[in-house]
Amino acid sequence: MLIDTGGQYASKQHKKHLSIAKYHTLPVLKQRGINKLNYLVLTHPHQDHIGELPFISSHIKIEKIIINSRGYPKETLKNIMSLCDKYNIQLLDVENVTNINFKDATIHFLNGYIYRSDDKNEYSIVTLIKYHNINILLMGDATKNNEKLLLKKYNLPKIDILKVGHHGSKTSSSESFIRKIQPTISLISSGKHNRYHLPNKEVIMLLKSIKSKIYNTQQSGQITIDLDKNFEIQQQAS
């Protein structure tokens, strides 16, 4: 399973946009001997999360794509449906997929969606992965409004690994939410010198206050966690 495709990024060295999928995602999959994706989850329709879908779908076999269709503009949804037809991919709506069971893991899609919102982030698919006794929570770009609803609807467990919402923005990671889930490790995906100055300092301070170990792709680059080796973490700065 792959969650989101990423988008292209600007390179000062090459003075053009480079493909994350071409230079990072696909090489990692190939290195791990993965030549097929059973599932690709697209958390929400922003380009930094789905922008590499055309490249990835043309270079690796994808069996199923999961989206929250309510959050998608008609043209974007039409383009995804066209890609699915072209590459014989089954398109599933997350509302019809509550859980996915693998041999050693269960994937839960948590419904904290804010319908009728103008903010596409509030349609983000939030994914809880249970691997043996390990809990991993992937927030997409879900906001504090989504977090409030999740706290109301679910008895969330203590989280071992948190993919921090919205790149560490102050629109996510409310104090009540973070103190409830108490993440042992917090991963933040944010680019160097990004125009939004992410991650937000208040979010970092909150995570530090609960003694969560923070890893930010700005400093760490590619982050790999081996769940079978007591959370052994490898960092590969670009």
MARRO-201955 format. One line per field, with one value per residue: x, z, y of N, C-alpha, C in turn. Coordinates in steps of 0.05 Angstrom, whole numbers. Layout:
N
n.east c(X_...)
n.up c(Z_...)
n.north c(Y_...)
ca.east c(X_...)
ca.up c(Z_...)
ca.north c(Y_...)
c.east c(X_...)
c.up c(Z_...)
c.north c(Y_...)
***
This chain:
238
n.east c(17_10_10_-12_20_55_82_110_174_210_275_332_382_375_340_287_225_226_212_184_165_194_249_251_206_192_244_254_213_227_276_261_238_186_138_86_27_-21_-58_-69_-75_-105_-103_-127_-148_-103_-47_4_-2_-27_-4_34_8_-5_47_64_24_33_80_81_45_-20_-70_-117_-146_-160_-203_-232_-286_-321_-294_-270_-258_-297_-269_-219_-233_-253_-207_-177_-211_-206_-152_-155_-187_-153_-109_-131_-149_-181_-227_-242_-288_-275_-315_-339_-303_-283_-245_-182_-153_-91_-39_-8_-25_-75_-115_-147_-195_-210_-268_-272_-291_-308_-362_-387_-351_-309_-256_-210_-175_-203_-229_-194_-168_-159_-115_-109_-63_-54_-5_14_25_31_14_-1_-12_-36_-45_-56_-76_-110_-150_-156_-210_-226_-198_-224_-273_-257_-239_-287_-316_-286_-250_-190_-127_-64_-12_41_72_65_43_48_-5_-19_33_56_31_-3_-56_-70_-61_-82_-80_-111_-119_-67_-49_-83_-71_-16_36_93_133_140_129_145_130_159_183_249_261_208_151_112_135_137_153_104_123_95_70_113_133_91_92_143_133_106_144_153_189_216_218_238_230_258_308_321_312_297_260_263_231_241_196_201_247_250_234_277_309_325_358_362_389_377)
n.up c(0_-17_6_-18_-72_-74_-101_-156_-148_-140_-166_-151_-170_-219_-243_-255_-249_-212_-212_-158_-155_-195_-180_-127_-100_-135_-143_-90_-81_-120_-101_-56_-78_-96_-143_-154_-132_-85_-63_-72_-36_-39_-5_-7_-55_-68_-103_-83_-61_-96_-145_-173_-192_-248_-268_-233_-240_-292_-289_-252_-232_-208_-167_-139_-126_-74_-55_-26_-53_-48_-37_-83_-140_-199_-248_-233_-211_-256_-287_-256_-259_-313_-317_-287_-319_-363_-344_-322_-267_-206_-178_-115_-67_-5_32_26_42_99_130_117_113_123_125_172_190_201_168_182_162_184_196_196_167_143_115_61_68_47_47_22_50_93_78_81_80_137_165_204_224_246_268_290_356_348_336_284_259_206_181_135_108_147_189_250_259_238_273_321_311_304_355_381_357_361_404_409_406_442_404_367_323_290_232_223_218_159_145_191_201_234_229_241_289_344_414_448_417_406_458_473_438_445_415_405_367_320_255_206_145_105_61_47_60_50_29_67_115_146_190_238_293_342_339_340_391_422_411_431_484_502_499_450_399_347_277_219_150_126_152_158_110_70_109_143_178_215_235_257_283_333_324_293_263_201_168_110_84_32)
n.north c(-24_44_110_169_206_246_308_346_380_441_453_486_477_451_484_473_435_376_305_273_221_195_202_188_158_113_88_72_35_-3_-19_-47_-90_-86_-90_-82_-49_-62_-28_42_98_160_216_267_319_354_380_370_322_287_296_266_222_208_194_153_114_99_72_31_-26_-17_-40_-23_40_85_136_196_213_256_301_318_361_363_359_340_291_267_262_225_180_170_155_108_77_72_44_-1_0_-9_35_59_84_114_114_66_30_8_-21_-54_-116_-144_-195_-187_-139_-88_-42_17_63_125_162_226_267_333_349_388_428_481_474_433_402_384_340_300_234_197_152_95_49_-15_-55_-114_-100_-47_20_63_127_163_226_256_318_333_376_416_416_367_334_344_320_267_255_256_214_167_123_136_102_102_129_102_117_177_209_273_320_359_376_396_443_499_494_444_390_399_416_384_339_319_309_269_225_219_213_172_176_227_244_292_318_363_412_440_508_523_562_570_567_521_466_491_531_528_479_445_456_437_382_370_380_335_300_274_242_277_278_309_318_359_362_308_282_227_182_122_71_14_-31_-80_-82_-57_-3_18_71_100_153_191_241_288)
ca.east c(0_23_-9_-6_41_72_80_137_186_228_304_348_406_368_323_262_211_234_192_189_160_216_275_250_186_195_269_252_196_242_297_248_227_157_131_57_13_-48_-74_-59_-94_-101_-116_-145_-141_-83_-26_28_-9_-35_7_50_-8_-1_73_65_5_44_106_78_17_-37_-95_-140_-142_-180_-206_-257_-295_-337_-276_-256_-270_-307_-249_-198_-244_-255_-180_-170_-227_-195_-128_-163_-196_-130_-91_-147_-147_-207_-229_-259_-293_-268_-340_-346_-280_-277_-220_-168_-137_-68_-31_2_-33_-102_-117_-173_-199_-227_-286_-273_-294_-325_-375_-396_-330_-295_-228_-206_-160_-222_-239_-171_-170_-142_-110_-98_-51_-47_14_18_17_40_-6_10_-34_-28_-66_-61_-77_-134_-148_-165_-239_-227_-188_-245_-293_-245_-240_-315_-327_-269_-232_-164_-106_-38_0_70_83_45_50_35_-24_-15_62_64_18_-18_-84_-73_-47_-92_-69_-128_-115_-40_-47_-99_-58_11_54_120_149_124_142_135_138_159_206_267_255_181_140_94_152_129_130_98_138_78_65_138_134_71_103_165_122_98_169_152_213_207_235_228_243_276_334_326_308_281_260_255_228_238_178_209_273_246_233_303_304_346_353_378_385_381)
ca.up c(0_-18_13_-33_-92_-74_-125_-165_-131_-155_-160_-158_-184_-246_-252_-265_-230_-213_-204_-133_-161_-212_-167_-99_-93_-150_-136_-64_-85_-135_-83_-38_-94_-100_-171_-156_-109_-81_-58_-70_-22_-44_19_-15_-83_-72_-121_-69_-52_-119_-170_-187_-199_-276_-271_-218_-252_-317_-284_-234_-232_-185_-169_-129_-115_-55_-52_-15_-77_-42_-36_-109_-162_-221_-269_-221_-209_-284_-295_-242_-271_-339_-312_-278_-343_-380_-332_-310_-238_-193_-162_-93_-49_22_47_22_51_127_139_99_129_112_142_199_195_194_160_189_152_204_184_209_145_146_89_53_74_23_50_13_71_113_66_81_91_160_165_228_217_269_260_316_378_340_324_266_250_183_183_111_115_164_205_278_258_234_297_341_304_309_384_389_346_365_427_396_423_442_378_367_301_279_210_233_199_143_144_215_201_258_224_251_314_367_439_458_400_411_486_474_424_457_396_413_345_303_229_192_117_97_44_56_51_40_31_89_139_161_209_256_319_364_337_349_420_434_409_450_512_509_495_425_382_322_253_198_125_119_162_157_84_70_135_142_205_215_257_269_297_355_312_283_244_183_155_86_75_3)
ca.north c(0_70_132_193_203_270_325_354_401_459_448_510_468_444_505_461_418_348_286_258_193_185_202_178_138_88_75_58_11_-22_-29_-66_-112_-82_-84_-79_-37_-72_-4_69_116_188_228_290_326_375_371_359_295_269_306_246_199_199_181_127_95_90_58_9_-36_-10_-55_-7_67_93_165_207_227_280_324_323_376_345_355_323_264_256_254_200_159_164_140_82_62_68_24_-22_3_-7_60_55_107_107_110_38_14_15_-35_-72_-134_-157_-217_-178_-111_-80_-14_29_90_139_182_252_286_356_351_415_447_492_468_405_388_373_315_282_207_192_123_82_23_-32_-76_-128_-82_-20_38_84_144_181_247_272_346_337_400_414_408_337_321_346_300_241_251_251_189_144_121_132_91_116_125_98_134_196_226_297_331_383_384_411_470_505_487_417_383_413_406_362_315_309_299_244_203_217_199_167_186_245_249_315_321_391_418_460_536_525_589_572_566_497_464_513_529_520_450_432_459_419_354_368_380_308_284_258_244_290_275_327_312_381_355_280_271_202_169_94_59_-15_-37_-106_-78_-37_24_27_93_108_178_195_269_291)
c.east c(18_3_2_18_62_68_108_147_206_257_319_372_399_349_298_249_220_212_200_186_184_242_275_232_191_221_268_235_212_264_286_234_197_152_101_46_-15_-67_-57_-81_-86_-117_-135_-133_-122_-59_-2_23_-16_-22_23_34_-4_26_74_48_16_70_104_49_3_-63_-120_-130_-166_-180_-231_-269_-310_-319_-263_-271_-277_-285_-227_-208_-246_-228_-171_-185_-216_-169_-134_-172_-172_-113_-105_-144_-176_-207_-250_-263_-289_-293_-349_-324_-273_-250_-208_-150_-115_-60_-24_-8_-63_-102_-145_-174_-219_-243_-288_-278_-314_-339_-386_-375_-318_-265_-224_-190_-179_-236_-216_-178_-149_-139_-97_-89_-44_-30_23_8_25_18_7_-14_-23_-51_-72_-58_-101_-129_-157_-195_-242_-218_-209_-267_-283_-245_-268_-325_-311_-254_-204_-144_-82_-23_31_84_61_57_34_18_-13_14_71_52_2_-48_-91_-59_-56_-81_-85_-124_-88_-37_-63_-83_-29_31_82_140_131_141_129_147_136_185_224_259_227_168_121_109_143_154_128_112_120_72_90_140_115_81_126_155_113_121_167_178_205_228_222_244_262_305_341_324_290_283_248_254_224_221_186_235_271_248_260_298_329_338_372_373_392_402)
c.up c(0_-11_1_-51_-89_-100_-134_-148_-148_-146_-170_-175_-214_-259_-266_-244_-234_-202_-179_-139_-176_-196_-138_-95_-108_-145_-109_-66_-99_-117_-64_-52_-98_-128_-176_-130_-107_-78_-60_-58_-28_-23_12_-41_-86_-87_-107_-58_-74_-145_-186_-195_-228_-280_-258_-232_-279_-314_-265_-234_-206_-188_-161_-120_-97_-52_-35_-37_-72_-42_-62_-128_-184_-241_-259_-220_-237_-293_-282_-253_-298_-337_-303_-301_-360_-370_-317_-280_-227_-175_-140_-77_-20_40_46_31_80_136_116_116_113_132_170_206_187_190_166_177_170_191_202_189_152_119_86_60_47_24_43_33_90_102_67_93_113_163_191_221_243_260_286_338_372_327_309_256_229_178_156_118_132_183_234_279_255_260_319_336_310_339_394_381_354_392_417_415_424_417_380_346_290_255_215_211_185_146_168_216_227_254_234_278_338_392_449_443_406_439_489_462_433_439_407_393_328_278_216_164_108_81_55_44_40_47_55_116_158_168_227_283_342_363_347_380_434_433_428_479_521_505_471_410_355_300_231_172_116_128_156_129_85_97_133_171_202_240_271_283_318_346_304_260_227_170_132_75_46_-2)
c.north c(25_91_158_189_225_286_332_377_416_453_473_501_463_465_494_445_389_329_270_228_181_182_191_154_111_74_60_33_-11_-35_-50_-89_-110_-73_-82_-67_-49_-48_21_86_145_204_250_302_350_364_360_331_276_276_286_221_190_184_154_106_84_74_35_0_-29_-25_-38_20_74_123_171_225_253_305_332_341_357_339_336_294_251_247_228_177_150_148_111_65_54_45_1_-23_5_18_55_80_98_102_80_19_22_4_-50_-90_-147_-179_-208_-150_-107_-50_-4_57_104_161_206_274_309_360_380_436_456_485_438_389_373_348_293_255_204_162_114_54_9_-55_-89_-109_-53_-5_60_101_164_200_260_301_353_361_395_407_378_323_322_325_272_235_244_224_164_145_115_121_109_109_122_116_151_210_252_310_356_394_400_438_474_500_459_414_401_401_382_337_302_297_273_221_199_202_196_180_203_251_273_316_350_396_440_487_539_552_592_570_543_480_488_509_520_490_435_433_440_390_350_366_353_288_265_263_254_286_291_322_335_374_326_268_247_188_141_83_29_-23_-63_-105_-56_-8_35_47_99_134_182_222_272_313)
***
